[in-house]
Amino acid sequence: MRIEFPSITRERWKAILFVAALATIVRIMLQPLIPAGESKIEPSVIADAGLLIPAFTVYAFISYIIMCYSFVMIEAGLPWSRIRKGILFGSMLGLIWVAYLYEPVPLGEGTPFIESLAYPIADGLSVLLLGVLLGRFVATDTTEPSPKPSWKIQVMMLVPVAMVVVRLFEYNIVHIYSSYANHTLETMVWVALTGICISLAYMVLRAGIPSATPAGRSIAFGVFFFGIPITFVNFFVALALKINIADLAVRSALDVVAVVVGVFLAENWARSAQEMKMPLKG
């Protein structure tokens, strides 16, 4: 289950901090474009104290640094040019990020259409820019030939299935904050589509996952590429509003478990299928 963690030079850390800072500045510049709608939930202590902008700035900066590290973990194994590595990384991470912003919850019900597009556009563009900057300033040239992206039907099937099973547990047993009771079909369609987005990201970036075993691949992707960044996405709302922190922690942890289990089962299934096709020796 070995996962190879890259060593980062001082110069590369400087590049990472520069990229994270620039992406943070761009995200802050986009914030005024988002309509200030009325919330059904009380503002947080941070918001009441007038510290939302400084807190948001620090939070975004730390989030982007973590995403940069996720990129460093996988970029060496990706068989593309530096810029293409960054664009595809930013696109895949942004796809998942935007999918989570559209999760059906009571907080978002009744939001005007234009306003519902504002956050996904601002966050999606910021993450895409982050990817481009990572490709330009942080990525390395691929010196050895690498395999092309592997499109595995097992991943496309099992990751969404795992998400559906775990989310049903979250909605019916844990009772996380959601619109599941009133909008069951819409919620489950969102779960399945989000699972497909995660599957797509894994298949596109699979060549760079720094492990050769199903367990290592599932943990490297499920925790470091998906889990930690999405946990930051989930907790962002707690900066502005009084939200149940335990609810955010549980949903984040269980979603990570779903992705890790889905990728692990898919990789094992794919490996078993490949071994069955191999000719017997002797």
N, C-alpha and C positions, 0 to 999 in steps of 0.2 A: 504493500500500500504506500510505497515511497512517493512523496511529492517533492519535486525539486524547486526550492525557493531560490530566486536569483540574488546574487550579491550586487549591490548598487554602489557605484563609485560616488565620491563627493560631487564630481561634475554632473553626474546624472541626477543626483538629488537636487542640485541647483536648477537643472532643467525642469524637473518635476514640479518644484515649488513655483517656478516661473509660469509654467503651463496652468497649474491650479489657480494661481493668483489671477492670471489673465481671464480664465474662464469664469472665475468668481465676479470679476469686474463687469464682464459682459452680462452675466445673469442679473446683477444688481441694476444695470442700465435698462434691462428689459422689464424689470418689475413695475415701473410706472405705467407700462402699457396694459397691465392687468386691471380690469375694473374692480373697484372696491365694493363688492357686494355685501349685503347684510348677512351675518352668520346667525344660525339658530343656536349656537353654543357660546357660552361666555368666553371672553378673552382670557388668555393665560396671565400669570403673574408677570411674565416678561413683557407682554404687550401692555399691561396696565402700567408698568413702570417706564414705558416709553423706550425700552431697550430692544425692540424687535429688529430694527435694522442692523445694529451691531451684532446681535445674536445670530441673525440670519447670515450675515457676512462670514462670521467665524465658522458657523455650521456648514455653509456651502464650501468654504475653503477646505475644511477637514474632509468633507465628503469627496471632493474632487481629488484630493491627495490619495485617498483610499482607492478611488477608481484608477488613478494613475498607476498605483502599485499592482492592481489587477491586470492592467495592460502589460506592465513589465514582466509579469509572471508568464504570459502566454505569447508575447509578440515574437520571441526568438524562434519559435517553432512554426510560425505562420509563413507559408510559401509565397509571399507577395512583396511588392515594393513597400517602402516605409510609409508613404502616404496612403496606399491602399490598406495597409494594416490598420492605420489610425481611423480611416473613414469607416471601414467595416466594423471595427471595435465600437466606435461611437454610435454607429447606426444600430447595432444589435443591442447595446446597452440602453440607448435611447428608446428603442422599440419596447423593451420590457418596462422601462420607466414610465413611458406614456400609457402603456396598458394598465399599469397600476393606478395611474391618476384617474382612470375611467371606472374604477371599481364602484359598483352600485352601493351606495351608503346613504342613509337619511340626510347627512350633511349636504350632499350634492343634489338632492331632489329639488326640482323647481328652478335650477340654475339656468339662466338664459343661454341660448345656443352660443352666442358670441363669447360670453364669459366662460363657457365650458371649453372653448378652444384656446383660451388665453394661456392657462398654465401649461398644457401640453406643448404649445408652440414655443413658449419661453424656455421651458425645461428641455424640450427636445432639441432646439437649436443650440442651447448651451452645451449639452452633452455631445452633440455632433461636432461642435467647434472644439470641444475638449479632445475628441478623437483626432481631428485634423492636426491640432497642435502637438499631440503626442506623436503622431506620425512624422511630423516635421522636426521636432526637437528631441524626442526621447527614443524613438524606434531605432533599431539597428538593422543593417543590411543582412539579408539571409545569405550566408556563405555556403551552406550545404543544401542540396536538393531535398525538399520536403514533400510528403504526399499531398495530393489535392484534397480539398474538403470532402469528407466522407458523408454521404447522404444515407442515413440509416432509417428505414421505416420503423424499426423498433423504437427509436427515440421519439419519432413523431407520434407513435401510439401510446407508449407507456408513460411519458412525462405528463401529458394531459390527463391520462387516466389517474395517475397518482395525485395530481392536483385536485381532480374532482373528488376522489375518495377522501383525501385529507380535509378539503374544504367542507364537505358534507359533515365530517366530524366536528369541524370548527363551528359550523352553523347550528347543528342539532344537539351537540353534546356540550361544547364549550360555550356556545351562545355568544360569539364575538359580535361586535357592533357591525350591523349590516342591514341591507334591505331584503334579505332572503325571505323573511316571512311574508312580505307584501309583494315582492317581485321575484318570485322563485325562479321562473324560467329565464328572465333577463339576467339574474345573478349567475345561474349555472352556465349560461351561454358565455358570459364574461369569463368565468373560470376556465372553460374549455379553450376559448380563444387565447387567453393569457398563457395557458399551458403550451399551446401551439407556438406562440411567440418565443417562449423559453426554449422549446425544442429547436426552433429555427436558429436561435442564437448559438446553441450548443453545437449544432451540426456545422455551422459556418466557421466557428472558432475551434472546433475539436482538435485540429492538427496541432494547435499550440498548447493544449492542456498539458501541464508539466508532470505527467505520470503515464505509465504504460499499463497499469492495472485498472480493472473496473472500479474497485473501491477508491483508488487514488484519484481517478478521473472524476468520479461522482462528487467526492469531497472538494477537490480543487475547484470544480465549476460551481457546485451547489453552494459552497460556503464563500469562496473568495471572489468569484465573478458575480454570482447572483445574490447570495445571502447578505453579505455585509452592505453592499450598495442599496439593496432594496430595504433593508432595515433602516437605513438613513432616510430613504424616501418615506417610509411609514411614519417615522418619528418626527419628520419635519413639521407636521401639523401641530404637534405638541408645543412648538415654539409660540404659535399664535393663539391657540385655543386650549381650553381646559378639557383635555382628553384623558381617558383612562389609560394610563401608561402600561398597566398589566395587560390590557387588551392588545395594545400594539406589540408588546413583547411576545405574547402567545401566538398571535397571527403570524408574526415574522418568523419565529422559531419553527412553527409547524409547516409553513410554506417552504422553508429551507429543507426540512425533513422530506417533504414531498418531492422536491427536485432531486435531492441526493438519492432517495430510494428509486425514483423513476429512471434516472440516468444509470444507476448501478444495475437495475434489472435489465434495462435495454442493452447495456454493454455486455452483460453476461449472456443474454439471449443471442446477440449478434456473434459473440465469440463461439458459442455452442453451435450455431448454424454454420459458421465458417469451418469449424473442426469436423463437422459431419460431411462437408464437401471435400475435405482433404483425402487423397488416396491413402490406403493403408500401406505401411511399409513392411517388408519382409515376405 
